[in-house]
């Protein structure tokens, strides 16, 4: 028995609509759900979403018809990494800078692969990486 994938990960933000606009404009992530006062899910890849939660909006459990969702919240500068095809690295760098987002750092990993680091409007660290932790390249797009 093994874990197949990460289905959701989340960031906590003060301004949900500003963050939705940023992730659409910079990374092309579109809402997978209609935004509520509490959250919006953004499509990342098949069966994977980035949840943007309004900071403080989920500090109490959420009751749904199917059951109770435990309370969550987060604060501070968090990190999320997205895998990109190695052949798209330069195009991603150009896209990010062309929309006015400064690249904070570029890293070439000794085991293989490269990363771009930048920040979203909430100061979370966003990474685009061309390899996994063992240095194996992210699969090229079909």
N, C-alpha and C positions, 0 to 999 in steps of 0.2 A: 504494500500500500504506500503510495507516494502522493505528494502535493503536485498538482498539474500546472498551476499558474497562480499569479496574483491577480485576482479579479478586480479589486478596488484598492486604492490608496487614497489618502486624503491630506488636504492642506486646510488650514483655518485662516480666514481672511476677514478683515474689517469691512471691506467694500466688495460685496459679491459681484455686482454688475461690472465694476472696473476690472476685476479679476477674470470674469468670463470674457470680456472684450480682449484683454491682454492675451489669454491663451488661444483665442481664435485668431487674432491678428498675427501673433508671433509664431505659434506652433501649428495653427490650422485645426485646433481641437474644437469640435462643434458640440453643443449641448446634446446629451443623450436623453435629457428630460427637461421639462419646463422648469425654470428656476422657481424656487419657493423662497420664502423669507429665511428659511433655514439652510438650504443647500441647492447645488446644481451638480449633476453628473455630466462630465465631458467624455466623449468617446476618444479613446487613445488607440486601441487596436481591437480586433474581434474579441469579444468577451472581456475587455479590459476598460475600466473607466478611472478617471481622476475625479474624486469627489471634492468639491469646494464647499466647505461649511462656513457659514457666518460664525465668526468667533463669538462664543457665548450662546449660540443658538441651539445647542444640543446638550446643555449641562444637566438636563433632566431626561429621564428615559422617554422614548417615543412609543406611544401605544399605537399599534396597527391592527387591522382586522386579523392578521396572521400571528400576532404575538408582540412581545415587548422588545424594543431595541435599546440596549444599554446606553447610558449617557456617555458622551465623549466631548472633548474639547482639547485645544492645543494653543500654545503660545510660543513666541520666539521665532527665530529664523530656522526653518526646517529645510530639508533637502529631498529632492526627488530627481531620479535619473531616468531619461528616456533613451532607448536604444535607437541608433540610426545606422544606416548602411554606410560602410567606409567610403564608398564612392560619392556619397552625398555630403561629406564633411565640409568641403569648401562652399558648396551651395548653401548649406545651413548657416555657416559663418556669415556669408553675404546677406542672406535673408534677415538674420537677427540684427546686424548692424544697419541694414537699409531701412528698418522700421524704427531706428533710433534707440535700440537697446544696446548698451555697452557690454562688450565681452569682458568679464572680470578676469578670466584666466583660461589658458589653453594648456593641456597636459598631454604629453606622449608617455604612455605607460610602458615600463620595461618589459612586461609580459606580452605586450601587443595592444594596439588600439590607441585612440586619441579621444580627448574630451574637451568640450567647450563648456564653460561655466558662466552664467549670468544670473541676474536676479529679477524676480517678478515685482510688481508694485508693492507687495507686502514684505519685500526683502527676503523671501524664501530663495534658497540657492537652487537653481535649475541647471541640470547637467544633461548634455547630449553626448552620448558615448558610443563609439564604434565597435566595442568589444564587450564580452562578458568578463567576469572576475578572473577567469583563467586565460584571458587574452584571445579567446576565439572570436573571430569577427561576427558581428550581427549579420544575419542573413540579408542578402540584397533583395530589394523589392522585385516582385515578378514582372 
